[in-house]
Amino acid sequence: MSGMSEQALVAAVQQRLIAMYSWLSPEHVSAVVQGAHAQFVDCRVREFVPLLVERRARAELATASSSSAVTAEGATARLA
């Protein structure tokens, strides 16, 4: 690792994703990141865990964002 602890690197991932997905609640983004991190708890090689957490969390957040956009579009269409 780069001298930072795994927890510090995952916290940095979390902050980046909160900023990137600002339309989602910070609590939701944090829960997704923590859930992704929990999936790697049994990994023996820890060096790439923060990167894998970020990739998995981004994929889940992108899916949540696209389904939120579809829901919002549907609600807007019904109002028109």
Backbone as a chain_set.jsonl record, in Angstrom:
{"seq": "MSGMSEQALVAAVQQRLIAMYSWLSPEHVSAVVQGAHAQFVDCRVREFVPLLVERRARAELATASSSSAVTAEGATARLA", "coords": {"N": [[0.838, -1.183, 0.0], [0.255, 2.37, -0.086], [1.42, 3.449, 2.177], [-0.643, 4.443, 3.637], [-3.272, 3.384, 5.808], [-5.522, 0.627, 5.268], [-8.119, 1.235, 6.097], [-8.073, 4.038, 6.034], [-7.718, 4.465, 3.3], [-10.084, 3.344, 2.275], [-11.896, 5.075, 3.467], [-11.216, 7.392, 2.085], [-12.041, 6.648, -0.475], [-14.754, 6.485, 0.027], [-15.366, 9.214, 0.578], [-14.749, 10.361, -1.909], [-16.684, 9.129, -3.526], [-19.034, 10.024, -2.338], [-18.895, 12.717, -3.012], [-18.934, 12.471, -5.802], [-21.406, 11.251, -6.341], [-23.414, 13.129, -5.581], [-26.151, 13.582, -5.575], [-27.253, 11.443, -4.345], [-27.928, 10.279, -1.039], [-25.485, 10.889, 1.508], [-25.403, 8.931, 3.462], [-26.44, 6.697, 2.172], [-24.498, 6.249, 0.166], [-22.284, 5.759, 1.824], [-23.143, 3.412, 3.074], [-23.19, 1.669, 0.901], [-20.472, 1.612, 0.22], [-19.383, 0.544, 2.592], [-20.667, -1.923, 2.585], [-19.563, -3.043, 0.261], [-16.91, -3.179, 1.085], [-17.115, -5.012, 3.16], [-17.478, -7.356, 1.76], [-14.977, -8.206, 1.142], [-13.743, -9.083, 3.395], [-12.581, -11.54, 4.089], [-10.391, -11.816, 2.455], [-7.048, -12.655, 1.866], [-4.906, -11.301, 0.712], [-4.45, -7.993, 0.967], [-3.764, -5.696, -0.34], [-5.012, -4.669, -2.688], [-7.604, -4.25, -1.959], [-8.924, -1.676, -1.331], [-9.132, -0.563, -3.953], [-10.706, -2.509, -5.239], [-12.999, -2.309, -3.685], [-13.788, 0.288, -4.349], [-14.383, -0.008, -7.1], [-16.477, -1.901, -7.032], [-18.388, -0.542, -5.465], [-18.825, 1.757, -7.038], [-20.02, 0.579, -9.287], [-22.396, -0.42, -8.174], [-23.551, 1.971, -7.245], [-23.849, 3.343, -9.646], [-25.766, 1.775, -10.886], [-27.877, 2.161, -9.092], [-28.209, 4.888, -9.459], [-28.996, 5.057, -12.145], [-31.423, 3.698, -12.071], [-32.804, 5.377, -10.371], [-32.951, 7.641, -11.951], [-34.599, 6.746, -13.998], [-36.929, 6.296, -12.546], [-37.465, 8.919, -11.696], [-37.881, 10.157, -14.18], [-40.196, 8.826, -14.971], [-41.993, 9.706, -13.035], [-42.062, 12.428, -13.614], [-43.152, 12.337, -16.167], [-45.709, 11.381, -15.605], [-46.738, 13.556, -14.252], [-47.005, 15.441, -16.211]], "CA": [[0.0, 0.0, 0.0], [0.994, 3.627, -0.22], [1.738, 3.996, 3.482], [-1.895, 4.71, 4.343], [-3.946, 2.162, 6.224], [-6.656, 0.228, 4.44], [-9.292, 1.991, 6.538], [-7.939, 5.401, 5.532], [-7.937, 4.422, 1.859], [-11.518, 3.111, 2.055], [-12.55, 6.332, 3.839], [-10.988, 8.31, 0.966], [-12.95, 6.177, -1.522], [-16.095, 6.892, 0.449], [-15.5, 10.658, 0.393], [-14.782, 10.605, -3.354], [-17.967, 8.697, -4.079], [-20.064, 10.943, -1.818], [-18.813, 13.919, -3.848], [-19.287, 12.125, -7.173], [-22.837, 10.932, -6.381], [-23.948, 14.096, -4.622], [-27.611, 13.539, -5.546], [-27.623, 10.376, -3.428], [-27.606, 10.674, 0.333], [-24.177, 10.412, 1.973], [-25.612, 7.694, 4.223], [-26.604, 5.609, 1.198], [-23.182, 6.0, -0.428], [-21.459, 5.139, 2.872], [-23.614, 2.034, 3.264], [-22.741, 0.895, -0.258], [-19.019, 1.421, 0.352], [-19.144, -0.395, 3.697], [-21.107, -3.241, 2.114], [-18.548, -3.544, -0.665], [-15.723, -3.503, 1.88], [-17.408, -6.233, 3.925], [-17.366, -8.512, 0.873], [-13.568, -8.586, 1.025], [-13.219, -9.273, 4.746], [-11.809, -12.782, 4.192], [-9.271, -11.823, 1.512], [-5.742, -12.676, 2.52], [-4.096, -10.242, 0.116], [-5.23, -6.795, 1.266], [-3.217, -4.543, -1.042], [-5.91, -4.119, -3.699], [-8.964, -4.174, -1.441], [-9.562, -0.371, -1.558], [-9.454, -0.438, -5.368], [-11.833, -3.39, -5.513], [-14.157, -1.706, -3.012], [-14.228, 1.431, -5.151], [-15.003, -0.501, -8.329], [-17.762, -2.533, -6.72], [-19.309, 0.496, -4.995], [-19.19, 2.579, -8.201], [-20.957, -0.184, -10.112], [-23.686, -0.445, -7.479], [-24.096, 3.33, -7.224], [-24.261, 3.677, -11.012], [-27.027, 1.07, -11.089], [-28.876, 2.871, -8.287], [-28.426, 6.192, -10.08], [-29.764, 4.912, -13.383], [-32.797, 3.341, -11.727], [-33.395, 6.596, -9.813], [-33.237, 8.529, -13.076], [-35.769, 6.195, -14.68], [-38.067, 6.567, -11.669], [-37.735, 10.355, -11.75], [-38.453, 10.444, -15.495], [-41.558, 8.322, -14.96], [-42.792, 10.597, -12.19], [-42.22, 13.657, -14.367], [-44.065, 12.055, -17.281], [-47.051, 11.262, -15.057], [-47.181, 14.884, -13.85], [-47.261, 16.267, -17.407]], "C": [[0.88, 1.242, 0.0], [1.375, 4.236, 1.123], [0.506, 4.334, 4.29], [-2.526, 3.378, 4.728], [-5.106, 1.866, 5.273], [-7.905, 1.029, 4.81], [-9.252, 3.424, 6.022], [-8.194, 5.456, 4.024], [-9.412, 4.206, 1.523], [-12.302, 4.375, 2.425], [-12.382, 7.367, 2.721], [-11.877, 7.938, -0.218], [-14.358, 6.657, -1.208], [-16.321, 8.381, 0.211], [-15.562, 11.026, -1.096], [-16.141, 10.27, -3.944], [-19.124, 9.551, -3.565], [-20.074, 12.213, -2.668], [-19.29, 13.624, -5.272], [-20.791, 11.873, -7.332], [-23.572, 11.829, -5.392], [-25.477, 14.101, -4.557], [-28.129, 12.382, -4.702], [-27.241, 10.805, -2.013], [-26.23, 10.13, 0.726], [-24.295, 9.1, 2.748], [-25.739, 6.498, 3.288], [-25.254, 5.242, 0.591], [-22.272, 5.306, 0.583], [-21.847, 3.688, 3.081], [-23.154, 1.143, 2.112], [-21.249, 0.607, -0.152], [-18.72, 0.412, 1.464], [-19.571, -1.815, 3.326], [-20.105, -3.863, 1.159], [-17.292, -3.966, 0.092], [-15.922, -4.81, 2.651], [-17.269, -7.49, 3.06], [-15.934, -9.017, 0.749], [-12.931, -8.886, 2.38], [-12.321, -10.512, 4.861], [-10.627, -12.854, 3.229], [-7.949, -11.792, 2.268], [-4.827, -11.578, 1.996], [-4.916, -8.964, 0.191], [-4.842, -5.586, 0.409], [-4.207, -3.886, -2.008], [-7.353, -3.978, -3.221], [-9.591, -2.792, -1.645], [-9.961, -0.145, -3.025], [-10.674, -1.285, -5.728], [-13.12, -2.866, -4.878], [-14.691, -0.561, -3.857], [-14.929, 0.975, -6.425], [-16.382, -1.093, -8.062], [-18.794, -1.497, -6.281], [-19.753, 1.387, -6.15], [-20.221, 1.866, -9.073], [-22.344, -0.194, -9.472], [-24.338, 0.936, -7.469], [-24.558, 3.761, -8.619], [-25.594, 3.004, -11.326], [-28.144, 1.778, -10.336], [-29.211, 4.218, -8.919], [-29.274, 6.068, -11.335], [-31.203, 4.516, -13.088], [-33.515, 4.523, -11.081], [-33.779, 7.552, -10.928], [-34.476, 8.053, -13.826], [-37.017, 6.475, -13.859], [-38.448, 8.042, -11.719], [-38.359, 10.746, -13.082], [-39.906, 9.996, -15.551], [-42.474, 9.213, -14.158], [-43.047, 11.911, -12.908], [-43.217, 13.475, -15.509], [-45.505, 11.971, -16.778], [-47.607, 12.625, -14.654], [-47.569, 15.744, -15.061], [-48.608, 16.004, -18.03]], "O": [[2.105, 1.152, 0.078], [1.631, 5.438, 1.195], [0.592, 4.498, 5.507], [-2.331, 2.369, 4.05], [-5.597, 2.751, 4.572], [-8.658, 1.451, 3.933], [-10.28, 3.967, 5.617], [-8.819, 6.396, 3.534], [-9.931, 4.819, 0.59], [-13.278, 4.706, 1.752], [-13.305, 8.132, 2.442], [-12.409, 8.82, -0.892], [-15.061, 7.171, -2.077], [-17.368, 8.769, -0.307], [-16.336, 11.897, -1.492], [-16.684, 11.022, -4.754], [-20.094, 9.776, -4.289], [-21.141, 12.726, -3.007], [-19.976, 14.448, -5.877], [-21.377, 12.243, -8.349], [-24.259, 11.353, -4.488], [-26.043, 14.579, -3.574], [-29.316, 12.338, -4.376], [-26.326, 11.608, -1.829], [-25.858, 9.03, 0.317], [-23.396, 8.259, 2.698], [-25.216, 5.42, 3.57], [-24.905, 4.064, 0.509], [-21.565, 4.362, 0.23], [-20.982, 2.827, 3.246], [-22.772, -0.008, 2.327], [-20.811, -0.515, -0.406], [-17.888, -0.477, 1.285], [-18.918, -2.788, 3.705], [-19.825, -5.06, 1.231], [-16.685, -4.989, -0.224], [-14.997, -5.613, 2.773], [-16.974, -8.567, 3.576], [-15.709, -10.139, 0.298], [-11.706, -8.937, 2.491], [-11.388, -10.517, 5.664], [-9.929, -13.867, 3.196], [-7.763, -10.999, 3.191], [-4.059, -10.992, 2.757], [-5.962, -8.859, -0.449], [-5.528, -4.564, 0.436], [-4.227, -2.661, -2.124], [-8.23, -3.621, -4.007], [-10.73, -2.734, -2.109], [-11.025, 0.412, -3.294], [-11.568, -0.826, -6.439], [-14.198, -2.968, -5.465], [-15.899, -0.445, -4.061], [-15.969, 1.525, -6.786], [-17.337, -0.813, -8.786], [-19.954, -1.571, -6.687], [-20.929, 1.739, -6.239], [-21.18, 2.481, -9.54], [-23.348, 0.0, -10.157], [-25.548, 1.052, -7.663], [-25.556, 4.47, -8.748], [-26.456, 3.606, -11.966], [-29.234, 1.974, -10.875], [-30.368, 4.638, -8.913], [-30.17, 6.881, -11.566], [-32.116, 4.956, -13.788], [-34.729, 4.652, -11.233], [-34.822, 8.203, -10.858], [-35.306, 8.862, -14.24], [-38.051, 6.85, -14.41], [-39.632, 8.375, -11.778], [-39.267, 11.576, -13.119], [-40.755, 10.693, -16.108], [-43.614, 9.453, -14.555], [-44.148, 12.455, -12.817], [-44.03, 14.359, -15.78], [-46.423, 12.439, -17.451], [-48.819, 12.835, -14.707], [-48.373, 16.669, -14.936], [-48.954, 16.624, -19.036]]}, "num_chains": 1, "name": "protein.A"}
